[in-house]
Amino acid sequence: MSQNRLLQGIDWMVLILGLIIVTFGIMNVYSVNQDLGVKQMIWFGLGMVMILALIIASGNNRNFFEIYSPVFYIISVLLLVGVLLVGKEINGAKAWYRFGPLSLQPAEFAKIGTALLIANFLNHSNANLKDISFIGKILLIIGIPVVLILLQPDLGSVIIFCSLSIALYREGLNPWIIITPIIGLIVFLISIVQIPFYVLLVFGFIVLVIVLLMLAFNYTKDVIDAMHGILVGLSIYFLLLIVVCYFVENLSEETRESFGHLFPMRSLFFSEPIFFNTVFFGLIGFVISMIPIIVLKLTEQKEINNSPFKTQSGLAANMLNLSIIVSIVLLLVTSIISFISPIIFEKLPKHQKERVMVLYEGEAKYRDTSGYNLLYAKTAIGSGELYGKGYNQGTIKKGRFVPEQQTDYIFTTVGEEWGFLGSTFLVLIYAVFVGRLFYLAEIQKNRFARFYGYCVASILFFHFFINIAMVIGLFPTVGIPLPFFSYGGSSLWGFTILIGIFLIIHYKNSQGFI
């Protein structure tokens, strides 16, 4: 085989960008702690050895990783079970194996095994992400490692498993299966600090505006029928909200006191203006919902010429009825989430509650507890200004004000010593790196390689986005490392193997089509 053909299929852009990120990361870890910087170089070298071992093991077999994906998955699950039995507890989580001076976090490798096995399932001819039973199997594959990781507990790693939804959406998963829990989470977080009645009113009006926009600019029969059904659901939703408000308003003072402590801002929750506003705006929402319903019914009955709305019959009626049921169920579930979120929040450990409240009330209020890291992280990043203080010249870094700065908060070193320009450079490099991986995933010739490639890009994107958002105060502290940058053998090996497998698959597929 000629040398040119041997090099065909190697994506030099990913390799070069990855090497830039790793080198920059080792430099910053070295700046924080020279011994750890040297160790990080060793971890990366060992990671390269692991990739070479995988290249040798796969040989000329283009389907090696697909065939042995169940083995990768089973090993990763067994490692997660084992760490619960014999693992070392660090920072309140039993998530590490300890071998003398070495530590190993199996959750990093569980992402790889899970992505490979799902890719295997999807590559079968009978794979169908519209089939509920098949979706159930996929959720089971994801659920087993997620439950085991929750038992450690390690919330950060669990959040990363949500990134697989991007790859599943690319393969045909209904977007509402992804969007619905996201909406539920948003309602949950907002309802912690806002009065549920108001949260639900705003939510109802947002849905109403979206539906009206869809009706105004879309004349597809199925879409019109679906929007019609949602409007019926919204009208019922606003009426139920008014009824609940009336019920709560007429509770006795003794009853209000008995469960009033379950809600934030209890004095406001039961105040008269809230009841009046809820009823007033609830009636407005009901009227606005009913007007297009009446218009739709009139255009149906009169069969107005050229009307796009005269289509509700036969199969369309089924779509209308289904959308009514689904919308009512989802709106009621949203209401339940809004009312019980303060109760659930009160049951969380104090440090977890504070991590969430830091986002709403600022880190200064919790400077001695959960806001300490964020306060000094922002201070360090801001002190770097435009050009930074210079490599190894960070005063806040030298003062050790940011705990574990070499791991989850390594970006603070970039901000302080390399400034806004250095931070922007790193973000752009990551953006191009992840974008290139998405592109490579999209051009794969088989579903296994495409799905796994999307998983790789999505996992890296979640790590990158959440870590930086966490450091600058846009996301709670959950312990998610910056890919190829944060110190740690397990995370560096995990990311190296994750991408290495995809590049091997891409290389073998490219060789096969020459």
Secondary structure, DSSP 4 states (H G I P E B T S, - for coil): --HHHHHTT--HHHHHHHHHHHHHHHHHHHHH-HHHHHHHHHHHHHHHHHHHHHHHHHTT-TTHHHHTHHHHHHHHHHHHHHHHHHPEEETTEEEEEEETTEEE-THHHHHHHHHHHHHHHHTSTT--TT-HHHHHHHHHHHHHHHHHHHTTT-HHHHHHHTTHHHHHHHTT--HHHHHHHHHHHHHHHHHHHS-HHHHHHHHHHHHHHHHHHHHHH---HHHHHHHHHHHHHHHHHHHHHHHHHHHHHTS-HHHHHHHHTTSSSHHHHT-HHHHHHHHHHHHHHHHHHHHHHHHHHHHHHHT-TT-TT---STHHHHHHHHHHHHHHHHHHHHHHHHHHHHHHHHHS-HHHHHHHHHHHH-GGGGTTTTTHHHHHHHHHHHHTTTT-S-TT--HHHHTT-STTTTTTTTHHHHHHHHHHHHHHHHHHHHHHHHHHHHHHHHT-SSHHHHHHHHHHHHHHHHHHHHHHHHHTTSS-----PPTTTSS-HHHHHHHHHHHHHHHHHHHHHHHHT-
